[in-house]
Amino acid sequence: MKFGMRTPSIRRSIGARTTGRAKRAVKKALIPGYGKKGMGWIRNPKKALYNKVYRKTTFSIGDLFR
């Protein structure tokens, strides 16, 4: 498990704002329950727990300027 600052990646940052948005819109239209709160815990509880801890123990460079 990582603690502290996440390594910044410009490519991933841009990718998350462009292609990811289009894919999420299509999946949300086709798959019932996609994007709803709490669905991660139902589908994959181990990954959901890891992500919850990861988000609480790390921070990005953008968080330093907020």
C-alpha positions in Angstrom: 0.0 0.0 0.0 1.3 3.4 -0.9 1.5 6.3 1.6 2.2 9.9 0.7 2.2 11.7 -2.6 1.1 9.9 -5.8 3.4 10.2 -8.8 1.9 12.6 -11.3 1.2 11.5 -14.9 0.1 14.1 -17.5 -0.9 11.4 -19.9 -3.2 9.6 -17.5 -4.6 12.9 -16.3 -5.6 13.9 -19.8 -6.9 10.4 -20.6 -9.2 10.5 -17.6 -10.8 13.7 -18.8 -11.4 12.7 -22.4 -11.8 9.0 -23.4 -12.9 8.0 -19.9 -15.9 10.4 -20.0 -17.2 9.0 -23.3 -16.8 5.4 -22.1 -18.6 6.1 -18.8 -21.5 7.8 -20.7 -22.0 4.7 -22.9 -21.7 2.2 -20.1 -24.1 4.3 -17.9 -26.7 4.2 -20.8 -26.4 0.5 -21.4 -25.6 -1.2 -18.0 -28.2 -0.8 -15.2 -26.5 0.0 -11.9 -23.3 1.3 -13.5 -21.9 4.3 -11.8 -24.3 4.1 -8.9 -23.0 4.7 -5.4 -21.9 1.5 -3.6 -21.8 -0.8 -6.6 -18.1 -1.3 -6.2 -18.7 -3.0 -2.8 -21.2 -5.4 -4.4 -19.1 -6.3 -7.5 -15.6 -6.5 -5.9 -15.4 -5.8 -2.2 -11.6 -6.4 -2.0 -10.8 -3.8 -4.6 -13.3 -1.4 -3.1 -11.6 -1.6 0.3 -8.2 -1.2 -1.3 -9.3 1.9 -3.2 -10.9 3.4 -0.1 -7.7 3.1 2.0 -5.6 4.2 -1.0 -7.6 7.4 -1.4 -7.3 8.2 2.3 -3.5 7.6 2.6 -2.3 9.3 -0.6 -2.6 12.7 -2.1 -1.9 14.3 -5.5 0.2 17.4 -6.3 -3.0 19.2 -7.0 -4.2 18.7 -3.4 -1.2 20.7 -2.2 -2.5 23.8 -4.0 -6.1 23.6 -2.8 
